[in-house]
């Protein structure tokens, strides 16, 4: 009786591991070969905002509302500087320099 429960629990753990592994592989594959990626999103209220999508070498700026989606501007990839933000320490040092506060 106990052997049957252990066998069933082992099979359940195996199936859960397979599901997690499949999700991980699909997510990595989607990010690598996906047609578009979200560069950023700025909400402006309840279900309203502006999104930046990268499609190929173009970056599309879209205005989003619950009933509509409008193209606001198209940029080429080389027109914008999309660097990753630095660490918190780097941003704090930049803020202090801009604000005139010295260490």
Contact map, one row per residue, 1 for C-alpha under 8 A:
1111100000000000000000000000000000000000000000000000000000000000000000000000000000000000000000000000000
1111110000000000000000000000000000000000000000000000000000000000000000000000000000000000000000000000000
1111111000000000000000000000000000000000000000000000000000000000000000000000000000000000000000000000000
1111111100000000000000000000000000000000000000000000000000000000000000000000000000000000000000000000000
1111111110000000000000000000000000000000000000000000000000000000000000000000000000000000000000000000000
0111111111000000000000000000000000000000000000000000000000000000000000000000000000000000000000000000000
0011111111100000000000000000000000000000000000000000000000000000000000000000000000000000000000000000000
0001111111110000000000000000000000000000000000000000000000000000000000000000000000000000000000000000000
0000111111111000000000000000000000000000000000000000000000000000000000000000000000000000000000000000000
0000011111111100000000000000000000000000000000000000000000000000000000000000000000000000000000000000000
0000001111111110000000000000000000000000000000000000000000000000000000000000000000000000000000000000000
0000000111111111000000000000000000000000000000000000000000000000000000000000000000000000000000000000000
0000000011111111100000000000000000000000000000000000000000000000000000000000000000000000000000000000000
0000000001111111110000000000000000000000000000000000000000000000000000000000000000000000000000000000000
0000000000111111111000000000000000000000000000000000000000000000000000000000000000000000000000000000000
0000000000011111111100000000000000000000000000000000000000000000000000000000000000000000000000000000000
0000000000001111111110000000000000000000000000000000000000000000000000000000000000000000000000000000000
0000000000000111111111000000000000000000000000000000000000000000000000000000000000000000000000000000000
0000000000000011111111100000000000000000000000000000000000000000000000000000000000000000000000000000000
0000000000000001111111110000000000000000000000000000000000000000000000000000000000000000000000000000000
0000000000000000111111111000000000000000000000000000000000000000000000000000000000000000000000000000000
0000000000000000011111111100000000000000000000000000000000000000000000000000000000000000000000000000000
0000000000000000001111111110000000000000000000000000000000000000000000000000000000000000000000000000000
0000000000000000000111111111000000000000000000000000000000000000000000000000000000000000000000000000000
0000000000000000000011111111100000000000000000000000000000000000000000000000000000000000000000000000000
0000000000000000000001111111110000000000000000000000000000000000000000000000000000000000000000000000000
0000000000000000000000111111111000000000000000000000000000000000000000000000000000000000000000000000000
0000000000000000000000011111111100000000000000000000000000000000000000000000000000000000000000000000000
0000000000000000000000001111111111000000000000000000000000000000000000000000000000000000000000000000000
0000000000000000000000000111111111000000000000000000000000000000000000000000000000000000000000000000000
0000000000000000000000000011111111001000000000000000000000000000000000000000000000000000000000000000000
0000000000000000000000000001111111000000000000000000000000000000000000000000000000000000000000000000000
0000000000000000000000000000111111100000000000000000000000000000000000000000000000000000000000000000000
0000000000000000000000000000111111111000000000000000000000000000000000000000000000000000000000000000000
0000000000000000000000000000000011111000000000000000001100000000000000000000000000000000000000000000000
0000000000000000000000000000000001111100000000000000111100000000000000000000000000000000000000000000000
0000000000000000000000000000001001111110000000000000111000000000000000000000000000000000000000000000000
0000000000000000000000000000000000011111100000000011110000000000000000000000000000000000000000000000000
0000000000000000000000000000000000001111100000000011110000000000000000000000000000000000000000000000000
0000000000000000000000000000000000000111110000000011100000000000000000000000000000000000000000000000000
0000000000000000000000000000000000000111111000001111000000000000000000000000000000000000000000000000000
0000000000000000000000000000000000000001111100001110000000000000000000000000000000000000000000000000000
0000000000000000000000000000000000000000111111111100000000000000000000000000000000000000000000000000000
0000000000000000000000000000000000000000011111111100000000000000000000000000000000000000000000000000000
0000000000000000000000000000000000000000001111111000000000000000000000000000000000000000000000000000000
0000000000000000000000000000000000000000001111110000000000000000000000000000000000000000000000000000000
0000000000000000000000000000000000000000001111111000000000000001110000000000000000000000000000000000000
0000000000000000000000000000000000000000001111111100000000000011110000000000000000000000000000000000000
0000000000000000000000000000000000000000111110111110000000000011100000000000000000000000000000000000000
0000000000000000000000000000000000000000111100011111000000001111000000000000000000000000000000000000000
0000000000000000000000000000000000000111110000001111100000001111000000000000000000000000000000000000000
0000000000000000000000000000000000000111100000000111110000111100000000000000000000000000000000000000000
0000000000000000000000000000000000011111000000000011111000111100000000000000000000000000000000000000000
0000000000000000000000000000000000011110000000000001111111110000000000000000000000000000000000000000000
0000000000000000000000000000000000111000000000000000111111110000000000000000000000000000000000000000000
0000000000000000000000000000000000110000000000000000011111000000000000000000000000000000000000000000000
0000000000000000000000000000000000000000000000000000011111100000000000000001100000000000000000000000000
0000000000000000000000000000000000000000000000000000011111110000000000000111100000000000000000000000000
0000000000000000000000000000000000000000000000000001111011111000000000000111100000000000000000000000000
0000000000000000000000000000000000000000000000000001111001111100000000111110000000000000000000000000000
0000000000000000000000000000000000000000000000000111100000111110000000111100000000000000000000000000000
0000000000000000000000000000000000000000000000000111100000011111000011111000000000000000000000000000000
0000000000000000000000000000000000000000000000011110000000001111100011110000000000000000000000000000000
0000000000000000000000000000000000000000000000111110000000000111110111000000000000000000000000000000000
0000000000000000000000000000000000000000000000111000000000000011111110000000000000000000000000000000000
0000000000000000000000000000000000000000000000110000000000000001111100000000000000000000000000000000000
0000000000000000000000000000000000000000000000000000000000000000111110000000000000000000000000000000000
0000000000000000000000000000000000000000000000000000000000000001111111000000000000000000000000000000000
0000000000000000000000000000000000000000000000000000000000000111101111100000000000000000000000000000000
0000000000000000000000000000000000000000000000000000000000000111000111110000000000000000000000000000000
0000000000000000000000000000000000000000000000000000000000011110000011111100000000000000000000000000000
0000000000000000000000000000000000000000000000000000000000011110000001111100000000000000000000000000000
0000000000000000000000000000000000000000000000000000000000011100000000111110000000000000000000000000000
0000000000000000000000000000000000000000000000000000000001111000000000111111000000000000000000000000000
0000000000000000000000000000000000000000000000000000000001110000000000001111101100000000000000000000000
0000000000000000000000000000000000000000000000000000000011100000000000000111111100000000000000000000000
0000000000000000000000000000000000000000000000000000000011100000000000000011111100000000000000000000000
0000000000000000000000000000000000000000000000000000000000000000000000000001111110000000000000000000000
0000000000000000000000000000000000000000000000000000000000000000000000000011111110000000000000000000000
0000000000000000000000000000000000000000000000000000000000000000000000000011111111000000000000000000000
0000000000000000000000000000000000000000000000000000000000000000000000000000011111100000000000000000000
0000000000000000000000000000000000000000000000000000000000000000000000000000000111110000000000000000000
0000000000000000000000000000000000000000000000000000000000000000000000000000000011111000000000000000000
0000000000000000000000000000000000000000000000000000000000000000000000000000000001111100000000000000000
0000000000000000000000000000000000000000000000000000000000000000000000000000000000111110001000000000000
0000000000000000000000000000000000000000000000000000000000000000000000000000000000011111111000000000000
0000000000000000000000000000000000000000000000000000000000000000000000000000000000001111111000000000000
0000000000000000000000000000000000000000000000000000000000000000000000000000000000000111111100000000000
0000000000000000000000000000000000000000000000000000000000000000000000000000000000000111111110000000000
0000000000000000000000000000000000000000000000000000000000000000000000000000000000000111111111000000000
0000000000000000000000000000000000000000000000000000000000000000000000000000000000001111111111100000000
0000000000000000000000000000000000000000000000000000000000000000000000000000000000000001111111110000000
0000000000000000000000000000000000000000000000000000000000000000000000000000000000000000111111111000000
0000000000000000000000000000000000000000000000000000000000000000000000000000000000000000011111111100000
0000000000000000000000000000000000000000000000000000000000000000000000000000000000000000001111111110000
0000000000000000000000000000000000000000000000000000000000000000000000000000000000000000000111111111110
0000000000000000000000000000000000000000000000000000000000000000000000000000000000000000000011111111110
0000000000000000000000000000000000000000000000000000000000000000000000000000000000000000000001111111100
0000000000000000000000000000000000000000000000000000000000000000000000000000000000000000000000111111100
0000000000000000000000000000000000000000000000000000000000000000000000000000000000000000000000011111110
0000000000000000000000000000000000000000000000000000000000000000000000000000000000000000000000011111111
0000000000000000000000000000000000000000000000000000000000000000000000000000000000000000000000011001111
0000000000000000000000000000000000000000000000000000000000000000000000000000000000000000000000000000111
